[in-house]
Amino acid sequence: MASRTILLSRLAKHVAHPAPGSTLSRAAVQTAASLTTALRFPQTRASRPLHSHSHRPPVPSRPSSTRHISSSAPRASNPSVAQSFADPDRPDLHYHLFTPPTQLSSEYPVFALSFLPTPPPSILSSSVIGWLPASGEGEGAGLNDFVENERFLAVLHEAIQSALRDGVDEVQKAGATQTHAGWMHIHDGRNVPALQRVGDPDDIIASVRVEDGEILAETYQPMPAYRLCTSDGVLQLTEGLAARLVEVLEARVKQEHGQGQR
């Protein structure tokens, strides 16, 4: 598989001690005409760190890949640019720019990736899939600059389990019929395995027991090795699961707004 590059700067690892000349990458869109940013992912493993140090929102550049969150790194630019934008290659993904100070850093900007188009009530909201650093001129970053949000992961499992319980996803129901009896894996759509093959552990979201072609939602077991972001991109769900996830995320955001989350 050809390697991919995501043009973003490191955030987590250097947030306290940024490397000389490093810059934090931020997602912000300038205008509807300029919503053409793309982040391409390399074939490397994701790690927890992020970093950088540009305090101005980036100007999106031209898209290149359709499988990954975007193709070219956002660049620091005029602070008047918009605060959110959709990925040109995956319109279900949205970038929300957060300028310092935030709970992640008192100095460096970062953008939050979400399936919701409206900015989250907090940078630490459970609706945030994860975070990417803002990139300044001449700065690049890799897949290991993506930091996943464990709170989102918990909501993801909650949403999928409820969708399986309610039978709202035709793909999973068909899979259960084919399985008939035994354990069925819920695979991430970014890298679906060949027929009758088991996918990579980091692409298996969870497993669930099937009996007589029926899914037993109460047996749902999250896969510990699953990763929200890999070299094949960010989480992709089948239609029914994706719709339920958005419903749950919207409800969670309303709850967070009601609690006055910062």
N, C-alpha and C positions, 0 to 999 in steps of 0.2 A: 504494500500500500504506500502510495507516494506520501512523503512527509508534508505537513502543512505548517504554515507559520502564522502565529497570531501576533499582530503588531500592537503590543501593549507593554507598559513598564512594570517592573516588580513593585509590589506593594507591601505585603505583610512582613517579609523578612527584613526589609530596610525601612519600615515605617518609623522605627525609633532611631535607626542609624543609617540613613540613606547613603548610598554610594555616591561619590563625587560625580556630578553631572547627571544623576539619575532623575527621572521625572515620573510623576504619578499620572496614570492615564484616566480619562474621564469620558463618559458618554453623554454627549449633549448634541442635539440637533440644531442646525442653524435655521433652515426654512424647509418647507415641504420639498422644495426643489433640491435641497442639499441633504436630504435624508438618505444618503447613499454610503453609509459607513459599513465596513464589514471586518470581522475578526476571523482570521483563519487559524485553525489549530494544528500544531505539529504533533508528530507521533511520540509524544513524551508523556510521562505520567504526571498527573496533576499533583501539586503540593500545596501546603497551606499558605506560604508567603505571598505578599504583595508589596509594592513600593512605588516611590517616585516623588518628584517635587515640582510640578507645574501647577500654579494656582489659577489658571484660566481655563474655561471650558474649551474643549477641542472642536475643530471643524471637521465634520465627517468627510471622508474621501470616498473614492469610487468602490463599489462592491466588486467582488471577484468570485467568491465561491458560493454555491447554493446549498452546501451541506453543513456549513459551519456558521458560527454566529456572525461573522462578518468578515470582510476581506482586508480592509486596510485600516491602519491605526488611526483613531481620532487624534487630532493635533490641538495643542493649546491655541486659543484664539481669542476673539472678542468676547468679553464677559457677558455680552447681551444676548448670546445665542440661547435658543430654547433649552429647557431643562430635560426634556425627554424625547426619545425617538424610537421608531420601530426598526428592527433589523431589515434591510432591504431584501435579504434572501430568505428570511424566516419572519414574516410579519406577525407571527404569534409571540415573538420575543421582543421585549422592550428594554431600552437602556434609560436609567434615571440618574442624572448627575447630582451628586452631593458634594457641596463645597465645604471646606473646613470652617469651624471645628465640627467634628462628628464623633460618635462613640468609637469609631475606628482610628481616627487621627485628629489631632488638634491643628495640624499643619497641611496635610496633603489631601487633595481631592480624590474622589473615587466614584465609580458609578455602579449602581445596583442593577442586576439583570432580573427581569420579572416577566410573567405571562400576562400581567395586567397593564393596560396602557396608561393608567393614572399613577402618579408618583405615590409610593408607599408612605404611610404616616411616619415611618421611622426607617432609618438606614438598616436597622436590625429587625425590621418587620418579618414575620413568618412568610410573607408573600414574596420575599426576595430569594431568588434561587441561589445567588452568590454574588461576589463582588470582583470587579476588575479595576486595576489602577488606571489613572489618567495618563496619557502619553504625550510628551512634549516633543518638539522638533528633534529629530535624530535619535529618538529613543525607540527601542523595540522591546518586545517581551514574548514569552512563550506560554504554552498551556499551563505550565506550573504556576503562572501568576493568577489563575482563577482560584478563588477561595469559596468553597461551597458553604451554604448556610444550613446548619444542622436542624434549625427550627423549621425550615422549609421541607426538609426531608421527612420530618415527622408528619407534617400536613399532607405531603404527597402520599405516604402510606395510608393515612386515614382516608383520603379521598378515593384511592384505588380500592381499598377494602369495601368501602360503602358502595362504590359503583358495581363491584362484583356481587355484593349482597343483593342489590336492586336489579341486577341483570340488565344494565343500561348499555353494555358494550357488546355489539354483535360479533366482533372478532374474537373476544375472549369466550363467548358462549359457543362459537363454532369450534374453538380450540378444545373446549371441554367435551364437546360431542365426539370429537376425533380421539381424544385421550381416553374417554369412557371411564377408566378407573386408574387411579394412581396420582402422582404429583404432577402438576402443570406449572411451568415457569411463566411468569409475566415478563416478557422481554421489552427492552427499550427499543423503540422503532428506529433509532439511528443506526442500528447494526443487527438486523434480524438474521438469525442463523438459518442455514439451509434446512429444508424439510427433514424432520425427524432427527435433527442435530441439536445439541445443547449449545447455547450461546456462551460467550465469555462471561466469567463471573461478574466483571464490572459492568456488564450490560444486562444482567438479570436483576430486575427490580425486586422481585419477590417470588415465592412459590405458594401454591394453594392446592389443597386436596380436591380430587374429583371422584365422585362415585355415581355410577349409572349415568354418566354424561352431565351431571349437575355439579356446579362449583359449590364447595362448602366454604363460604366466606370466613367462617369463624376459625378456619385452619390457616388463614393467611399468615405467612412468615416472611418478613423482610430479609433480603439478602445482605449480609453485613459487608460484602465486598463491592456492592453496587456503588457506582460513581455517577454523580449528576452531570459531569462533563468529562469527556474522553477525547481522543484524537479524532473521533467521528462526530464530535459536536456535543451540543447540549441536549438534555432529555427530550425525547419525542414520544408522545403517547398516541394510542389509537383514538379514534374520534370520540367514542363514548367516555373513555377514561379522561381524555383531555377536557371535555366539556364539564365533567364532574369536578375535576381539579379546579377549574376556573370558578365554578360555583362555590366551592369550599374556600378558595382564596378570597373571593369577594366578601363572603360572610366573615372571614377572619379579619379582614381589613376594617370592616364596619365595627367589629368588636374592638379592635385596637383603637380606632378613632374614638369610640365611646369611652375607652379607658384613658384617653388623652395621652397615648404613647408618644414618646419623643424619640 
